[in-house]
């Protein structure tokens, strides 16, 4: 399910792989139609802001929320879903974000330290990880341009916070790799940080020591 209340704007085209013919169309519907047709998948589209009630569907497997947002309000909505993750995580949050030439991808399920109790009860298996908001509380603090009265669209925020041409593609590639390893049960790290200016990338590996260090 793709969730996005925004429409495609001209400023989106260079970085988000939209085309001129899609300007004015809803982002969620456009991507759902495109990828559904290409891969033969049934993809739902919700042209509204994310609400925790969207995760109340009667799913029998774990739900994974992939956050690709640029404001604290949206992250707070996602973070509120993590509160239902006790005692066993049923929802995981993969958050991808970037600045001008750098970015990070964070994965987690536990909203507080309490939900991490017993996460490493089995030495070779981790059952819970700190949520992105627990790893980096500053993600929930609005930037000046996000405050009430600024009235800036996502495209205007992106223009105000200028980004390198391929930084979005790099953070998306890291997020896709992390998701694929997680689904396969082979993920060994829960946070990845990269910087294009220095050409570096580093990860936080899934160990009790690294989890405590990030908190």
Phi, psi and omega in degrees: 000124177264131181237119179193124180276352188276160173251160180289130178242157181307324182292342179284335191299314183296327189256334187251012171065026170271169178237168185302325182294343183263358179300129181096344179275157178292137181296313183298314181293321181298313182289323179297318179293318183295307184284330176296318180289322183289323187248359180068034181252151172270109182242123178276154178229132178239111183271051179220169175293151180297135175232142180305333181296341179294340182267004181275006179298151184285059178281143180262351179248172179294145177261142178239120177260122178257111182265120175233066187241166184236023181212154184292326181299317180294320179293325178296321178297318179292317182300328182294335179290333182295341182295342181270005186273045178225134004273340183248131180298125175247346180230132176243147182239120175252112185249129179242131180210159180209160174251214184294307182228019182217170180189175180210153174232127186233139178233138177188176182219335187268122180280338180222170179298328183301321182288352178269353179299126179080009182298332181245036180300324174259121188306327184259014184216137177245125185260349180204150178223153179298136180295160177307324180290330178282326177291318183223084181303336181295343178296339181265003180261122183293142173283162182308320183287351180266348185292156182303132180105340179291319176054047178256138176283169177302321180295320179291323176296318179297321180292323179291323178257078187306141184235148174297154189299323186248012183294324177297319180293324181291316180293326177294321179295317178296319180295319180296319179295318181295318180296315181297320178292322179297315181294331179276353181077019183247009184289130181244000179222155183239358177209139178224135180234136178226156179220117183289326183298322180262351180069034184241158173212142178220153183234155170256115183280154185280091174221155178304323182293317180290324177297314180293322181298322183284347180263000000 
